[in-house]
Amino acid sequence: MSLGVSAIGQGLLYSLVGIGLFLTFRILDFPDMTVEGTFPFGAAVACAALTHGASPIVATLLSLIAGMAAGAVTGLLTTKGHIPVLLAGILVMTGLYSVNLRVMGRANLSLLHQPNLFNAAWLKALPPYFDAVAVGVIACLVIVAVLIIFLNTQIGQAFIAAGDNPAMARSLGIDPDHQMLLGLVVGNGLIGLAGGLLAQNNGYADVSMGTGVIVIGLAAIIIGEVVFGELTLSQRLVAVVLGSILYRFVLLVVLALGFNANDLKLLSAIILALAIMIPQIDHRLRIKRTLRNGVKANG
C-alpha cells in the first residue's frame, strides 16, 4: 500500500518534467537538453532559499523562476546566437552544474530541520506518503488547467502553429523564434518547479540529481501516448500525467522482481526504448496484415 501511494506521489511530481518536455519535444518538435541542468537548478535554488529562511511558497516560486531563467538562456543562445538548440541545451546544462555548486555551496544540501512545503500542518494530518499525492494533484490540476486555457488562446494557437509548420507560421506573421523562446521558458520553468518540489519532498538537493531526468520525462510522454492512443492536445497533457504514474509503477514492478536498484537508470532507458518501439512495430504489423489481406482478396 505505502509503495503504491509513494509511486503515485512521485509520478505526479515527476509528471511536471514530462509536461515541460511535452511543450518542447512534442509541440515545438526539438529535444531540449537543458532539462538535466534545470531540474537540479530548481532543486538547488529551493533548498538554498529554505536554508536562508525563505518561506516554502517563496522557495517553490523561486525554483519556477530559476527554471524559466535557464530556459531563457537556452532560447537566447538559439534564437539570437544561432546555436543549434541541441548544442545550446548542452552548453547551458553544463554551465548549470557549476552554478548549482555555487548556489548550494556544496554538492549536496540537506533540508534536515528546515521547514518545507511538505511540512504544512494540513499535510501532516494525512496518512503516510499522501502528502506527495496531495501536492502533486494540486500542482498538476493547476498547471494542466492553465496550459489548456493557454493553448486555446490566440498566442497558444500561434505557439502550436510555430511547432507544426514554422514556414507557414512565418507567412502568417508568427515569429517562430519568439515561440521557441516562449516554449523553452515555460517548459524549463515547469521542470525547475518539479526539481524544487521533489527536493522538498526528498529532503535534499544534489548537484547530480538531474542525471537521466530527461528519460523520465520522455517516458511519461511516450507511455501516455502508447497506452491512451489518439487524443486531443488537451487530453495528451492529462495522458502525460497518467503516463508518469504508470512509469513509476513499471519501475516498482521491475524492482519487485528482484532487479538491483543500481540498475534503475539502465532499466529506465530500456523501458523508454521499448515504449518508443511498440507503436513502430504495431504500425509495421498493420501494414503487413493489410498487404496480406489485399493479396488474399485479389487471389
PyMOL commands that set and color helices and strands:
alter all, ss='L'
color gray80, all
select helices_A, chain A and resi 2-27+35-51+56-79+85-104+117-119+121-124+130-151+154-164+166-171+176-202+213-228+233-256+261-298
alter helices_A, ss='H'
color red, helices_A
select strands_A, chain A and resi 108-110+204-206
alter strands_A, ss='S'
color yellow, strands_A
deselect
rebuild
show_as cartoon
